[in-house]
Amino acid sequence: MERLKKAKGYLPLISVSQKPINFGNCNICVGDIGVSDGNAFKQMLIGCERARTDFVIFAEADTLYPPEYFQYEPKELKRYWFEDVYVWYPHSPMLQDSFFLKGRSDCGHIAGRKLAIKLLKEGKDKGMKYKGKNRPEKVQLEVPIINIKTGDGMRPKTQTALNPVSSLPYWGKVKDLQKEIFGT
């Protein structure tokens, strides 16, 4: 949470959680509704409806974002997907020493707020549709996003590239990040 606050800078933050938390400018607690795609998209919709900005930037609790993610300035009120998402399995003895390129992910995107609301309502439990004119524009950052797979999330594993790396720009070495975040 501290890393997210620092990375987002001056931008407002609406947190939508299943338990009350003191996080951001506004916390909306939806109650213990469980972990599922449908509930995640419902929480996204609630946050989008509360926002009063032209754009919404999505951020997940199990993801590390560089400041560049929040500094990206969209040109049009449409959707943008960030292509530089890596996956890290810090609690898996076989995988914990590497970052694995995933490419794009739900954890890294920005959208025009009204468009996001429209797509989330249309998609109901399936999220935002990706067809036709609503297809997201791909964006690449110099510094990647890291999605952390702890085993407690909705998807404990995900498809990634086979060529792992042991360090990434800005984030440094896996072992150093492991010590900083988990103390081990």
C-alpha positions in Angstrom: 0.0 0.0 0.0 2.9 2.4 0.8 4.5 1.6 -2.6 1.2 2.3 -4.4 0.7 5.6 -2.5 4.3 6.7 -3.4 4.0 5.6 -7.1 0.6 7.3 -7.7 1.9 10.7 -6.5 -0.8 13.4 -6.3 -3.5 11.4 -8.1 -6.7 10.7 -6.1 -7.2 7.1 -4.9 -10.5 5.3 -4.4 -10.0 1.9 -2.8 -12.8 -0.7 -3.1 -12.3 -3.5 -0.6 -14.1 -6.4 1.0 -13.1 -5.3 4.5 -12.9 -1.7 5.7 -9.4 -0.2 5.2 -8.0 3.3 5.7 -6.5 3.6 2.2 -6.8 6.4 -0.3 -9.1 9.4 -0.5 -12.1 7.2 -0.2 -12.6 3.5 0.8 -15.8 1.7 -0.3 -16.3 -1.5 1.6 -18.5 -4.0 -0.3 -18.4 -6.7 2.4 -17.1 -10.2 2.2 -18.5 -11.1 -1.2 -15.7 -13.5 -2.1 -13.0 -13.7 -4.7 -14.2 -14.1 -8.3 -13.9 -12.4 -11.7 -17.5 -11.2 -11.4 -16.8 -9.6 -8.0 -13.6 -8.1 -9.1 -15.4 -6.4 -12.0 -18.2 -5.3 -9.7 -15.6 -3.6 -7.5 -14.0 -2.0 -10.5 -17.4 -0.7 -11.6 -18.1 0.7 -8.1 -14.8 2.6 -8.1 -15.3 3.9 -11.6 -18.8 5.2 -10.7 -17.4 7.0 -7.6 -14.6 8.6 -9.5 -15.0 12.1 -11.0 -12.0 12.1 -13.3 -12.0 11.7 -17.1 -9.7 8.6 -16.8 -9.4 5.8 -14.3 -6.2 4.0 -13.7 -6.7 0.4 -12.3 -4.4 -0.9 -9.6 -4.5 -4.2 -7.8 -3.4 -5.0 -4.3 -1.0 -7.8 -5.4 0.9 -5.7 -8.0 3.9 -3.3 -7.9 3.6 -0.3 -10.1 6.3 2.1 -11.1 5.6 5.9 -11.0 5.6 5.9 -14.8 2.4 3.9 -14.9 0.5 6.7 -13.1 2.4 9.4 -15.1 1.2 8.1 -18.5 -0.9 10.7 -20.2 -3.6 9.2 -22.5 -4.4 11.3 -25.6 -8.0 10.0 -26.1 -10.9 8.8 -23.9 -10.4 5.2 -24.7 -8.6 2.1 -23.3 -4.9 1.5 -22.8 -3.1 -1.8 -21.9 0.4 -1.9 -20.6 2.5 -4.6 -22.2 5.3 -4.8 -19.7 3.9 -6.9 -17.0 6.1 -9.5 -15.2 4.9 -12.2 -12.8 6.8 -13.1 -9.7 6.2 -16.1 -7.4 8.0 -15.1 -4.2 6.7 -18.1 -2.2 7.5 -20.8 -4.7 10.9 -22.4 -4.1 11.2 -23.3 -7.7 10.2 -19.9 -9.2 10.9 -17.3 -6.5 14.3 -16.2 -7.9 12.9 -15.0 -11.3 10.6 -12.6 -13.0 8.5 -14.0 -15.9 7.2 -11.9 -18.7 3.5 -12.1 -19.0 2.9 -9.2 -21.4 -0.5 -7.5 -20.9 -2.7 -8.1 -17.9 -5.9 -6.8 -16.3 -3.6 -5.4 -13.5 -2.2 -2.8 -15.9 -4.7 -0.6 -17.8 -6.1 2.9 -18.0 -9.5 3.8 -19.5 -11.7 6.7 -20.1 -14.0 6.6 -17.0 -17.3 6.7 -18.9 -16.1 4.1 -21.4 -15.0 1.8 -18.5 -18.4 2.1 -16.8 -20.2 1.4 -20.1 -18.0 -1.7 -20.8 -18.2 -3.0 -17.3 -22.0 -2.7 -17.3 -22.3 -4.4 -20.7 -19.9 -7.2 -19.8 -21.6 -7.8 -16.4 -19.7 -10.7 -14.9 -17.3 -10.9 -17.9 -15.5 -7.6 -17.5 -14.8 -5.2 -20.3 -15.4 -6.5 -23.9 -12.4 -6.2 -26.2 -14.0 -6.1 -29.6 -14.0 -3.5 -32.4 -13.5 0.1 -31.5 -13.1 -0.7 -27.8 -10.0 -2.8 -28.4 -7.3 -1.3 -26.1 -4.3 0.5 -27.4 -1.0 -1.1 -26.4 1.4 0.9 -24.3 5.0 0.1 -23.3 6.7 1.6 -20.3 10.5 1.7 -19.7 9.8 0.3 -16.2 7.7 -2.9 -16.0 4.8 -3.7 -13.7 5.2 -6.7 -11.4 2.2 -8.9 -10.6 3.0 -10.9 -7.4 1.6 -14.4 -7.2 1.4 -15.4 -3.5 -1.0 -18.3 -3.9 -3.8 -16.3 -2.1 -5.1 -14.5 -5.2 -7.8 -15.5 -7.7 -5.3 -17.1 -10.0 -2.3 -18.6 -8.2 -0.6 -19.2 -11.6 -0.7 -17.7 -15.0 0.8 -18.2 -18.5 4.1 -16.5 -19.0 7.1 -16.5 -21.3 9.7 -19.2 -20.6 12.8 -17.0 -20.4 12.9 -15.8 -16.8 15.1 -12.8 -15.7 16.6 -12.2 -12.3 16.4 -8.4 -12.3 14.4 -5.6 -13.9 14.9 -1.9 -14.4 13.9 0.2 -11.4 13.0 -2.9 -9.3 16.5 -4.4 -9.2 17.3 -8.0 -8.3 14.6 -10.5 -7.3 16.5 -11.4 -4.1 16.8 -7.7 -3.0 13.0 -7.1 -3.7 12.2 -10.3 -1.7 14.2 -9.0 1.3 12.6 -5.5 1.0 9.0 -6.7 0.8 8.9 -10.0 2.7 12.0 -9.6 5.0 13.5 -12.9 3.8 
